[in-house]
Amino acid sequence: MCNAVVRSGAAKIKNPSEKAQKIATFLMQKIKTQEVKDFMASLGSMMPEDKGPALKKAAAEAGYKGTCPLADMK
């Protein structure tokens, strides 16, 4: 999930709406577990400044040790 921007092909898209749609479509196709679906749903009720740290924390708790460009998107 952290690398969805690149893996979805959205990194090359300049239009913010198109980029967001490309990432969302990619994530919907790739997310398999209810736990991750629930986490993604919870992001909608968070303040924008809390979303990135929450995503990084969830990724770390799941054992991911890399960078998380999706969490750093503005």
Buried (B, 14 or more C-beta within 10 A) or exposed (E): BBBBBEBBEBBEBEEEEEBEBBBBEBBEEEBEEEEBEEBBEEBEEEEEEEBBEBBBEBBEEEEBEEEBEBBEBE
